[in-house]
């Protein structure tokens, strides 16, 4: 997970403009998630996706994983405000997550791979955490030509087909790969 996001951007991460965001329910609707699963939001930031995931897995656990302690503190504040007792925060290194092998049913990597210098390494680490038949959800920015006022620069965006090839090379089977919003795509795969 990247360490580039400034803690000063917490409010911006939680309340981006409509043009820059997507409804977390649109991602959750596409994954094979159940209410008793153990899932992780890798690169959680202040918990924009963690909170909806935790609400969905009300009989399970949602791990908010990030490299910045300040972000995880904010996840805790939000979890308490939402009266959620099933969120666990995990301080992590960028490519080494301190959870056991095959301990999770699902992982979400949302708008985080474009910020890392080694996306394949982070996906491989996420795969290590998944149980057999566990699911992974990747949401990233669609490639663009030229400059855009929305999202990361063109040089940081990862092509959907390339991302799908990385996931499948790690032994996953793609369940869906499609455009999620005007600016983002989603890949959902099973181990």
C-alpha positions as CSV (number, residue, x, y, z in Angstrom):
1,X,0.0,0.0,0.0
2,X,1.2,3.4,-0.8
3,X,2.4,5.9,1.8
4,X,2.0,8.8,-0.5
5,X,-1.5,9.9,0.7
6,X,-1.4,12.8,3.1
7,X,-3.3,12.6,6.3
8,X,-4.5,16.1,5.5
9,X,-6.5,14.6,2.7
10,X,-8.7,12.5,4.9
11,X,-11.8,14.7,4.3
12,X,-11.1,14.8,0.6
13,X,-10.8,11.0,0.5
14,X,-14.1,10.6,2.4
15,X,-16.0,13.3,0.5
16,X,-14.6,13.5,-3.0
17,X,-16.7,15.3,-5.7
18,X,-19.4,13.2,-7.3
19,X,-17.3,13.1,-10.5
20,X,-14.4,11.5,-8.7
21,X,-16.2,8.8,-6.7
22,X,-18.3,5.7,-7.0
23,X,-20.9,4.2,-4.8
24,X,-19.3,1.4,-2.7
25,X,-22.5,-0.6,-3.1
26,X,-21.8,-0.9,-6.8
27,X,-18.6,-2.8,-6.0
28,X,-20.2,-4.8,-3.2
29,X,-23.0,-5.9,-5.5
30,X,-20.5,-7.6,-7.8
31,X,-18.5,-9.6,-5.3
32,X,-19.5,-13.0,-3.9
33,X,-19.6,-11.7,-0.3
34,X,-21.6,-13.2,2.6
35,X,-22.5,-11.6,5.9
36,X,-20.3,-13.9,8.0
37,X,-17.1,-13.6,6.0
38,X,-13.7,-12.2,7.0
39,X,-12.8,-9.5,4.5
40,X,-10.1,-6.8,4.1
41,X,-10.0,-3.4,2.7
42,X,-6.3,-3.1,1.7
43,X,-5.2,0.5,1.4
44,X,-8.2,1.5,3.4
45,X,-7.3,5.1,3.9
46,X,-9.8,6.7,6.3
47,X,-12.3,3.9,5.7
48,X,-14.5,5.1,2.8
49,X,-15.0,1.5,1.7
50,X,-14.3,-0.2,5.1
51,X,-17.5,1.1,6.7
52,X,-19.9,-0.2,3.9
53,X,-18.0,-3.6,3.9
54,X,-18.2,-3.9,7.7
55,X,-22.0,-3.2,7.5
56,X,-22.4,-5.9,5.0
57,X,-20.3,-8.5,6.9
58,X,-22.2,-7.8,10.1
59,X,-21.7,-11.4,11.4
60,X,-18.0,-11.4,10.2
61,X,-15.0,-9.2,10.4
62,X,-13.7,-6.4,8.2
63,X,-10.0,-5.6,8.4
64,X,-9.0,-2.0,7.5
65,X,-5.4,-2.3,6.4
66,X,-3.2,0.7,5.8
67,X,0.4,1.9,6.1
68,X,-0.6,5.1,8.0
69,X,-1.6,5.0,11.6
70,X,-3.5,8.3,11.3
71,X,-5.7,6.8,8.6
72,X,-6.5,3.8,10.8
73,X,-7.3,6.0,13.7
74,X,-9.9,7.7,11.6
75,X,-11.4,4.3,10.5
76,X,-11.8,3.6,14.3
77,X,-13.6,6.9,14.8
78,X,-16.0,6.2,11.9
79,X,-16.6,2.6,13.0
80,X,-17.5,3.8,16.5
81,X,-19.8,6.5,15.0
82,X,-21.6,3.8,12.9
83,X,-21.8,1.5,16.0
84,X,-19.8,-1.2,14.2
85,X,-17.9,-3.7,16.4
86,X,-16.6,-5.9,13.6
87,X,-13.8,-3.6,12.3
88,X,-10.2,-4.5,13.1
89,X,-7.5,-2.1,12.0
90,X,-4.1,-3.4,10.8
91,X,-1.0,-1.3,10.4
92,X,1.0,-2.7,7.5
93,X,4.1,-2.3,5.5
94,X,3.4,-1.6,1.8
95,X,4.0,-5.2,0.6
96,X,3.9,-7.2,3.9
97,X,0.5,-7.5,5.6
98,X,0.7,-9.0,9.1
99,X,-2.2,-11.5,8.8
100,X,-2.0,-15.3,8.4
101,X,-2.0,-17.1,5.1
102,X,-5.4,-18.2,3.9
103,X,-7.1,-16.2,6.7
104,X,-9.6,-14.2,4.6
105,X,-12.6,-14.9,2.5
106,X,-12.3,-11.7,0.4
107,X,-10.1,-8.7,-0.2
108,X,-10.8,-5.3,-1.8
109,X,-8.1,-3.2,-3.5
110,X,-9.9,0.0,-4.4
111,X,-8.0,3.0,-6.0
112,X,-4.7,1.8,-4.4
113,X,-2.8,0.0,-7.0
114,X,-2.2,3.1,-9.1
115,X,-0.3,4.6,-6.1
116,X,2.1,1.7,-5.7
117,X,5.3,1.1,-7.6
118,X,4.8,-2.7,-7.6
119,X,1.1,-3.5,-8.1
120,X,1.7,-7.1,-8.9
121,X,3.6,-7.5,-5.5
122,X,0.6,-6.1,-3.6
123,X,-1.9,-8.3,-5.5
124,X,0.4,-11.3,-4.7
125,X,0.4,-10.4,-1.0
126,X,-3.5,-10.1,-1.1
127,X,-3.6,-13.5,-2.7
128,X,-1.5,-15.0,0.1
129,X,-4.2,-13.9,2.6
130,X,-7.1,-15.5,0.7
131,X,-8.6,-18.9,1.5
132,X,-9.1,-21.4,-1.3
133,X,-12.0,-20.0,-3.4
134,X,-11.6,-16.6,-1.8
135,X,-12.4,-13.5,-3.8
136,X,-10.6,-10.4,-4.8
137,X,-12.0,-7.1,-6.1
138,X,-9.8,-4.5,-7.8
139,X,-11.2,-1.1,-8.7
140,X,-8.9,1.2,-10.7
141,X,-8.9,4.2,-13.0
142,X,-9.5,3.7,-16.7
143,X,-6.6,4.6,-18.9
144,X,-6.8,8.0,-20.6
145,X,-4.8,9.9,-23.2
146,X,-3.7,13.3,-22.2
147,X,-4.5,15.1,-18.9
148,X,-7.6,14.7,-16.8
149,X,-8.9,16.7,-13.9
150,X,-10.2,13.5,-12.4
151,X,-8.1,10.9,-10.8
152,X,-4.4,10.1,-11.1
153,X,-2.2,11.1,-14.0
154,X,-2.3,8.9,-17.2
155,X,1.1,7.5,-16.4
156,X,-0.2,6.0,-13.1
157,X,-3.2,4.3,-14.5
158,X,-3.2,0.6,-15.1
159,X,-4.8,-0.9,-18.2
160,X,-7.8,-3.2,-17.4
161,X,-6.5,-6.0,-19.6
162,X,-3.0,-5.9,-18.1
163,X,-4.5,-6.0,-14.6
164,X,-6.7,-9.0,-15.5
165,X,-3.6,-10.8,-16.9
166,X,-1.7,-10.2,-13.7
167,X,-4.6,-11.5,-11.6
168,X,-5.1,-14.6,-13.8
169,X,-1.3,-15.3,-13.8
170,X,-1.5,-15.5,-10.0
171,X,-4.1,-18.4,-10.4
172,X,-7.3,-16.4,-10.1
173,X,-10.4,-17.0,-12.3
174,X,-12.1,-13.8,-13.4
175,X,-15.7,-13.6,-12.5
176,X,-16.3,-10.1,-14.0
177,X,-14.2,-7.4,-15.6
178,X,-16.1,-4.3,-16.7
179,X,-16.4,-0.6,-16.5
180,X,-17.8,0.4,-13.1
181,X,-18.2,4.2,-13.6
182,X,-17.3,6.6,-16.3
183,X,-13.7,6.8,-14.9
184,X,-13.2,3.4,-13.3
185,X,-13.2,-0.4,-14.0
186,X,-13.6,-3.3,-11.7
187,X,-12.2,-6.8,-11.8
188,X,-13.6,-9.5,-9.5
189,X,-11.9,-12.8,-9.4
190,X,-11.9,-16.0,-7.3
191,X,-8.8,-17.9,-6.1
